[in-house]
């Protein structure tokens, strides 16, 4: 009989986990410090809704433009250095955007910040997955939960700065400096050496697509992109449409309408907190399938029988169901055979961002042609898609 032996991580590995968690936290907090300043920036620049919409779209446009370069930078600099360098330039871009006195400078700074944010995102996930391999168990979901905490913290910092009467320059300079110091300090405790590591031993885990030909690898990569995009599509439904659907379609008050987004994000955070334990016990495939069922059934029922309370619970179910999808897709893309280090992760992240950029207009077009209730059927559809494609994810680790 073979006994499973759980290896305790070495002190250096535990420090590396804390260090990469700091990078996730700073990445979540930096951009969140700018978002509450948008209305003031729009008013000071004296621009209309159309010009404002085009300007803020520069951030995701920059991410899409630079996303595929992340793999090259990771191979040249290492994932930790690439993440820290991207953090420093992202902070600078956000500061310039906050101080911009023209629409062109505002959009240009957001483009640069978005480009560096995309590189930071891929690099920090690559390093987090490297630490995870050292641990021999899942930790990537908890790192994404830390990112969510950072985003909430950044928004709270901005609200506090506005309440204290700090100028945008003062506030965003403090934010950029604070998180630059945190990121540079974390770099010291990240894992040293190159990101290329030896293959895992037989029996330590299942790699998606291992031993498959190039065509099989391409199929797995495409499926992982769709799984990650399904997760971000559900997130966008909460960001862009939850409050609008509750207030306009279900006549909820403004305060109650905000609970749809809060329920989705809060449930997603809880799902990521418990996600690592679920993945270690049941495997990424089973967790993704269960999550797809929860998202499809929860939101499907809420749309079939529309009530305010049921819809809030439906958004919560959707958030919990997709909590582990993006980390799982990134994990498997980073381990696909036949690809250079960081390439699979960069492709999934890049195409996922492209899907995130396209999903709001798609839902809007459906809503204009029919109703927003019909448009939100993309959420249960995403759950069904995950259920169909989750076979590319590995089973439980042995």
MIVOVEX-44932 format. One record per residue (C-alpha): x, y, z; residue number from 1; residue in one letter. Coordinates in steps of 0.25 Angstrom, whole numbers, plus 5000, padded with zeros to 4 digits. Each point is the difference from the previous one (the first is absolute). Layout:
# MIVOVEX-44932
ATOM     x     y     z  pos  code
ATOM     X     Y     Z  NUM     A
...
***
This chain:
# MIVOVEX-44932
ATOM     x     y     z  pos  code
ATOM  5000  5000  5000    1     X
ATOM  5005  5014  4996    2     X
ATOM  4999  5011  5011    3     X
ATOM  4998  5014  4995    4     X
ATOM  5011  5009  5006    5     X
ATOM  4997  5015  5001    6     X
ATOM  5013  5008  5000    7     X
ATOM  5000  5013  5008    8     X
ATOM  5005  5012  4992    9     X
ATOM  5014  5005  5003   10     X
ATOM  5001  5014  5007   11     X
ATOM  5005  5006  4987   12     X
ATOM  4987  4994  4992   13     X
ATOM  4991  5006  5011   14     X
ATOM  5007  5013  4999   15     X
ATOM  4998  5000  4985   16     X
ATOM  4985  4997  5001   17     X
ATOM  4999  5012  5009   18     X
ATOM  5008  5008  4990   19     X
ATOM  4992  4996  4988   20     X
ATOM  4987  5003  5008   21     X
ATOM  5005  5014  5002   22     X
ATOM  5002  5002  4985   23     X
ATOM  4985  4995  4998   24     X
ATOM  4996  5010  5010   25     X
ATOM  5007  5012  4994   26     X
ATOM  4995  4996  4986   27     X
ATOM  4986  5000  5005   28     X
ATOM  5001  5013  5008   29     X
ATOM  5007  5009  4990   30     X
ATOM  4989  5001  4989   31     X
ATOM  4989  5000  5011   32     X
ATOM  5006  5013  5005   33     X
ATOM  4997  5007  4987   34     X
ATOM  4986  4995  4997   35     X
ATOM  4993  5009  5011   36     X
ATOM  5007  5012  4994   37     X
ATOM  4994  4998  4986   38     X
ATOM  4988  5009  5002   39     X
ATOM  5009  5012  5004   40     X
ATOM  5010  4997  4989   41     X
ATOM  4988  5000  4990   42     X
ATOM  4995  5013  5006   43     X
ATOM  5014  5007  5000   44     X
ATOM  5003  4996  4985   45     X
ATOM  4986  5005  4996   46     X
ATOM  4997  4988  4991   47     X
ATOM  4987  4993  4996   48     X
ATOM  4996  4986  5003   49     X
ATOM  5005  4995  4986   50     X
ATOM  5014  5006  5001   51     X
ATOM  5001  4995  5015   52     X
ATOM  4996  4986  4996   53     X
ATOM  5011  5000  4989   54     X
ATOM  5010  5005  5009   55     X
ATOM  4998  4990  5011   56     X
ATOM  5000  4989  4990   57     X
ATOM  5014  5003  4998   58     X
ATOM  5004  4992  5013   59     X
ATOM  4994  4987  4994   60     X
ATOM  5006  5003  4986   61     X
ATOM  5014  5002  5006   62     X
ATOM  4998  4986  5007   63     X
ATOM  4996  4994  4987   64     X
ATOM  5011  5006  4992   65     X
ATOM  5011  4996  5010   66     X
ATOM  4995  4987  5006   67     X
ATOM  5007  4991  4991   68     X
ATOM  5014  5006  5003   69     X
ATOM  4998  4995  5014   70     X
ATOM  5006  4986  4997   71     X
ATOM  5013  5007  4994   72     X
ATOM  5002  5009  5012   73     X
ATOM  4998  4988  5009   74     X
ATOM  5011  4992  4993   75     X
ATOM  5009  5011  4999   76     X
ATOM  4999  5007  5014   77     X
ATOM  4993  4989  5008   78     X
ATOM  4986  5000  5005   79     X
ATOM  5002  5007  5013   80     X
ATOM  5008  5011  4994   81     X
ATOM  4990  5002  4988   82     X
ATOM  4989  5001  5011   83     X
ATOM  5007  5010  5008   84     X
ATOM  5005  5009  4988   85     X
ATOM  4985  4999  4994   86     X
ATOM  4995  5005  5014   87     X
ATOM  5009  5012  5000   88     X
ATOM  4997  5005  4986   89     X
ATOM  4985  4997  5003   90     X
ATOM  5000  5009  5012   91     X
ATOM  5007  5011  4992   92     X
ATOM  4990  4999  4989   93     X
ATOM  4988  5001  5010   94     X
ATOM  5007  5012  5006   95     X
ATOM  5001  5007  4987   96     X
ATOM  4986  4997  4996   97     X
ATOM  4995  5006  5013   98     X
ATOM  5008  5013  4997   99     X
ATOM  4997  5000  4985  100     X
ATOM  4995  5014  4995  101     X
ATOM  4996  4995  4986  102     X
ATOM  4992  4988  4995  103     X
ATOM  5012  4995  4991  104     X
ATOM  5009  5000  5012  105     X
ATOM  4989  4993  5009  106     X
ATOM  4998  4989  4990  107     X
ATOM  5015  4998  4997  108     X
ATOM  5003  4999  5014  109     X
ATOM  4989  4990  5002  110     X
ATOM  5005  4992  4988  111     X
ATOM  5014  4999  5006  112     X
ATOM  4994  4996  5014  113     X
ATOM  4991  4989  4993  114     X
ATOM  5012  4995  4992  115     X
ATOM  5008  4998  5013  116     X
ATOM  4989  4995  5008  117     X
ATOM  4998  4989  4990  118     X
ATOM  5015  4996  5001  119     X
ATOM  4999  5001  5015  120     X
ATOM  4988  4991  5000  121     X
ATOM  5006  4989  4992  122     X
ATOM  5014  5001  5007  123     X
ATOM  4994  4999  5014  124     X
ATOM  4991  4988  4997  125     X
ATOM  5013  4993  4994  126     X
ATOM  5007  5003  5012  127     X
ATOM  4989  4995  5009  128     X
ATOM  4998  4988  4992  129     X
ATOM  5015  4997  5002  130     X
ATOM  4999  5002  5015  131     X
ATOM  4988  4990  4999  132     X
ATOM  5008  4990  4993  133     X
ATOM  5010  5001  5012  134     X
ATOM  4989  4998  5010  135     X
ATOM  4994  4988  4993  136     X
ATOM  4986  5005  5002  137     X
ATOM  4991  5010  4995  138     X
ATOM  5002  5015  5005  139     X
ATOM  4996  5008  4987  140     X
ATOM  4986  5002  5004  141     X
ATOM  5004  5006  5014  142     X
ATOM  5009  5010  4992  143     X
ATOM  4988  5004  4991  144     X
ATOM  4992  5002  5013  145     X
ATOM  5011  5009  5005  146     X
ATOM  4999  5008  4987  147     X
ATOM  4985  5003  5003  148     X
ATOM  5004  5005  5014  149     X
ATOM  5010  5009  4993  150     X
ATOM  4989  5005  4991  151     X
ATOM  4991  5003  5012  152     X
ATOM  5011  5007  5007  153     X
ATOM  5004  5009  4989  154     X
ATOM  4986  5004  4998  155     X
ATOM  4999  5003  5015  156     X
ATOM  5013  5008  4999  157     X
ATOM  4994  5009  4989  158     X
ATOM  4987  5002  5008  159     X
ATOM  5008  5004  5012  160     X
ATOM  5009  5009  4992  161     X
ATOM  4988  5007  4994  162     X
ATOM  4994  5002  5014  163     X
ATOM  5013  5006  5005  164     X
ATOM  5000  5010  4988  165     X
ATOM  5013  4995  4995  166     X
ATOM  5003  5004  4985  167     X
ATOM  5001  4989  4990  168     X
ATOM  5015  5003  4999  169     X
ATOM  5002  4998  5015  170     X
ATOM  4991  4988  5001  171     X
ATOM  5006  4992  4987  172     X
ATOM  5014  5004  5004  173     X
ATOM  4999  4994  5013  174     X
ATOM  4993  4987  4994  175     X
ATOM  5011  4999  4990  176     X
ATOM  5011  5001  5010  177     X
ATOM  4994  4991  5010  178     X
ATOM  4998  4989  4991  179     X
ATOM  5013  5002  4993  180     X
ATOM  5007  4998  5013  181     X
ATOM  4992  4988  5003  182     X
ATOM  5002  4993  4987  183     X
ATOM  5015  5003  5000  184     X
ATOM  5001  4995  5015  185     X
ATOM  4993  4987  4995  186     X
ATOM  5009  4998  4989  187     X
ATOM  5011  4996  5010  188     X
ATOM  4992  4988  5005  189     X
ATOM  4995  4995  4987  190     X
ATOM  5006  4987  4995  191     X
ATOM  5014  5002  4994  192     X
ATOM  5005  4994  4986  193     X
ATOM  4994  4998  4987  194     X
ATOM  4985  4996  4998  195     X
ATOM  5003  4987  4993  196     X
ATOM  4999  4989  5009  197     X
ATOM  5001  4985  4999  198     X
ATOM  4987  4992  4996  199     X
ATOM  4992  4994  5012  200     X
ATOM  5003  4986  5004  201     X
ATOM  4990  4989  4996  202     X
ATOM  4988  4999  5009  203     X
ATOM  5001  5014  5006  204     X
ATOM  4990  5006  4991  205     X
ATOM  4993  5000  4986  206     X
ATOM  5004  5010  4990  207     X
ATOM  4989  5004  4990  208     X
ATOM  5004  4996  4986  209     X
ATOM  5013  4993  5005  210     X
ATOM  5006  4991  4989  211     X
ATOM  4990  5005  4989  212     X
ATOM  5004  5005  4986  213     X
ATOM  5000  5014  4996  214     X
ATOM  4986  5000  4996  215     X
ATOM  4995  4994  5013  216     X
ATOM  5008  5011  5007  217     X
ATOM  4993  5011  4992  218     X
ATOM  4986  4994  5003  219     X
ATOM  5003  5000  5015  220     X
ATOM  5005  5014  4999  221     X
ATOM  4988  5005  4993  222     X
ATOM  4991  4992  5010  223     X
ATOM  5007  5007  5012  224     X
ATOM  4998  5014  4993  225     X
ATOM  4985  4997  4999  226     X
ATOM  5000  4996  5015  227     X
ATOM  5007  5012  5004  228     X
ATOM  4992  5009  4992  229     X
ATOM  4987  4994  5005  230     X
ATOM  5005  5004  5014  231     X
ATOM  5003  5014  4996  232     X
ATOM  4987  5001  4993  233     X
ATOM  4992  4997  5013  234     X
ATOM  5009  5010  5007  235     X
ATOM  4996  5011  4990  236     X
ATOM  4985  4996  5001  237     X
ATOM  5002  5004  5015  238     X
ATOM  5008  5013  4997  239     X
ATOM  4992  5005  4988  240     X
ATOM  4986  4995  5001  241     X
ATOM  4996  4995  5014  242     X
ATOM  4996  5014  5006  243     X
ATOM  4993  5004  4987  244     X
ATOM  4992  4987  4999  245     X
ATOM  4996  5001  5014  246     X
ATOM  4996  5015  5000  247     X
ATOM  4994  5001  4986  248     X
ATOM  4994  4986  4997  249     X
ATOM  4996  4996  5015  250     X
ATOM  4998  5014  5005  251     X
ATOM  5009  4999  5012  252     X
ATOM  5005  5012  5007  253     X
ATOM  5014  5005  4997  254     X
ATOM  5005  4995  5013  255     X
ATOM  4994  4986  4998  256     X
ATOM  5005  5000  4986  257     X
ATOM  5014  5001  5004  258     X
ATOM  4999  4987  5008  259     X
ATOM  5000  4992  4987  260     X
ATOM  5015  5004  4997  261     X
ATOM  5004  4998  5015  262     X
ATOM  4994  4986  5000  263     X
ATOM  5007  4996  4988  264     X
ATOM  5014  5005  5004  265     X
ATOM  4998  4996  5015  266     X
ATOM  4996  4986  4996  267     X
ATOM  5012  4999  4990  268     X
ATOM  5009  5004  5011  269     X
ATOM  4995  4989  5009  270     X
ATOM  5001  4990  4989  271     X
ATOM  5015  5004  4998  272     X
ATOM  5002  4999  5015  273     X
ATOM  4995  4985  5000  274     X
ATOM  5004  4997  4986  275     X
ATOM  5014  4995  5002  276     X
ATOM  4995  4990  5010  277     X
ATOM  4989  4995  4991  278     X
ATOM  5010  4999  4988  279     X
ATOM  5010  4992  5009  280     X
ATOM  4989  4991  5004  281     X
ATOM  4991  4998  4988  282     X
ATOM  5009  5005  4988  283     X
ATOM  4998  5012  4991  284     X
ATOM  4991  4993  4990  285     X
ATOM  4990  4996  5011  286     X
ATOM  5000  5014  5006  287     X
ATOM  4998  5007  4987  288     X
ATOM  4989  4990  4996  289     X
ATOM  4993  5003  5013  290     X
ATOM  5002  5015  4999  291     X
ATOM  4994  5000  4986  292     X
ATOM  4988  4992  5005  293     X
ATOM  4998  5010  5012  294     X
ATOM  5002  5012  4991  295     X
ATOM  4990  4995  4989  296     X
ATOM  4990  4995  5010  297     X
ATOM  5000  5012  5009  298     X
ATOM  5000  5011  4990  299     X
ATOM  4991  4992  4991  300     X
ATOM  4989  4999  5011  301     X
ATOM  5002  5014  5003  302     X
ATOM  4997  5004  4986  303     X
ATOM  4989  4990  4998  304     X
ATOM  4993  5005  5013  305     X
ATOM  5004  5015  5001  306     X
ATOM  4999  5006  5014  307     X
ATOM  5010  5009  5007  308     X
ATOM  5004  4991  5011  309     X
ATOM  5001  4988  4990  310     X
ATOM  5009  5008  4990  311     X
ATOM  5009  5004  5011  312     X
ATOM  5002  4986  5004  313     X
ATOM  5001  4996  4986  314     X
ATOM  5012  5010  4998  315     X
ATOM  5006  4994  5013  316     X
ATOM  4999  4986  4994  317     X
ATOM  5007  5005  4987  318     X
ATOM  5011  5006  5007  319     X
ATOM  5003  4988  5009  320     X
ATOM  4999  4991  4988  321     X
ATOM  5010  5007  4992  322     X
ATOM  5010  5003  5011  323     X
ATOM  5010  4990  4996  324     X
ATOM  4999  5000  4985  325     X
ATOM  5010  5011  4997  326     X
ATOM  5011  4994  5009  327     X
ATOM  4998  4986  4995  328     X
ATOM  5001  5004  4986  329     X
ATOM  5012  5008  5002  330     X
ATOM  5006  4988  5008  331     X
ATOM  4998  4990  4989  332     X
ATOM  5004  5010  4989  333     X
ATOM  5014  5002  5007  334     X
ATOM  5002  4985  5000  335     X
ATOM  4997  4997  4986  336     X
ATOM  5010  4992  4993  337     X
ATOM  5007  5005  4987  338     X
ATOM  4999  5015  5004  339     X
ATOM  5011  5009  5005  340     X
ATOM  4999  5005  5015  341     X
ATOM  4990  5010  5002  342     X
ATOM  4994  4999  4985  343     X
ATOM  4987  4992  5004  344     X
ATOM  4997  5009  5012  345     X
ATOM  5002  5012  4991  346     X
ATOM  4991  4995  4989  347     X
ATOM  4989  4997  5010  348     X
ATOM  5001  5013  5007  349     X
ATOM  5000  5008  4987  350     X
ATOM  4988  4993  4994  351     X
ATOM  4993  5000  5013  352     X
ATOM  5001  5015  5000  353     X
ATOM  4996  5001  4986  354     X
ATOM  4987  4993  5004  355     X
ATOM  4998  5009  5012  356     X
ATOM  5001  5012  4991  357     X
ATOM  4990  4994  4990  358     X
ATOM  4990  4995  5010  359     X
ATOM  4993  5013  5005  360     X
ATOM  4996  5004  4985  361     X
ATOM  4995  4986  4997  362     X
ATOM  4991  5000  5012  363     X
ATOM  4996  5014  4997  364     X
ATOM  4996  4996  4986  365     X
ATOM  4992  4988  5004  366     X
ATOM  4993  5009  5011  367     X
ATOM  4996  5011  4989  368     X
ATOM  4995  4989  4991  369     X
ATOM  4992  4993  5011  370     X
ATOM  5002  5003  5014  371     X
ATOM  5011  5001  5011  372     X
ATOM  4994  4987  5006  373     X
ATOM  5002  4993  4987  374     X
ATOM  5014  5006  4999  375     X
ATOM  5004  4995  5014  376     X
ATOM  4997  4986  4995  377     X
ATOM  5015  5000  4996  378     X
ATOM  5003  4997  5015  379     X
ATOM  4993  4986  5000  380     X
ATOM  5005  4998  4986  381     X
ATOM  5015  5002  5005  382     X
ATOM  4997  4990  5011  383     X
ATOM  4995  4990  4990  384     X
ATOM  5013  5003  4991  385     X
ATOM  5009  4997  5012  386     X
ATOM  4992  4987  5003  387     X
ATOM  5003  4996  4985  388     X
ATOM  5015  5004  5000  389     X
ATOM  5005  4996  5014  390     X
ATOM  5005  4987  4995  391     X
ATOM  5013  5007  4996  392     X
ATOM  5003  5002  5015  393     X
ATOM  5007  4990  5009  394     X
ATOM  4993  4991  5010  395     X
ATOM  5004  4999  5014  396     X
ATOM  5015  5000  5004  397     X
ATOM  5005  4986  5005  398     X
***
